[in-house]
Amino acid sequence: MATSVVETINLRKTYMLGKVPVDALRGVDLKVEKGDFLAILGPSGSGKSTLLNMIGALDKPTEGKVFIDGVDVSTLNDNELADLRLEIGLYSNSSTSFHGSLREEMLNWQWLYLA
């Protein structure tokens, strides 16, 4: 069986808003196989950017694991993370890119490209 290009297991991210914990991701399990095309859609605040930041090795989860080509991202040192980031392309539309009903329809598209 082939290794997934991206896999997340029980991915969680909690931010503190003062003394109040805010869950941005709550147990996300995701598998992306080679050749898959993935768009992540959702309203503002639903965790799209947080998820892509985890997959892009730009942020660390509170809990859970992220694997890129079978490699646990949490085991990589700073130089290895920098090399990995050269292989990953992220595209994120800002909510200010759209106006009116088109903006509502697009729901802040998020894209991920793995070379």
C-alpha positions, 0 to 999 in steps of 0.5 A, a space after each residue: 500500500 502506498 504512503 499518503 502524501 499527507 496524513 493527519 491523525 487526531 490533529 488538534 490546535 487550541 489557542 488561548 484567548 486570554 484565559 479561555 481556550 479556543 479550539 481551532 481544530 478538533 481531532 482532524 483525520 485526513 489522508 491525501 493520496 498522490 494525484 488527489 486534488 483538495 480544496 478546503 472550504 468553510 466559513 471564517 474561523 472554521 480552521 482552514 488556515 490553521 489546518 494548512 499551517 499544520 500541513 505546511 509545517 508552519 505551526 505545530 499542533 497542540 495534539 496529533 500528528 502530521 505526516 508528509 510522504 510518511 515522515 512525521 513532521 514533528 521529528 524534523 529539525 529546523 533545517 529539515 523543516 525548511 527543506 520540506 517547506 520548499 516542497 510544499 505550496 500553499 495558496 490562501 485567498 484573503 477574505 478581502 479578495 472577494 466582495 458581495 455574493 461571490 465572496 460568500 460563495 467562495 467561503 475563503 478557498 484554501 489550496 495545498 500543492 505538494 511538489 
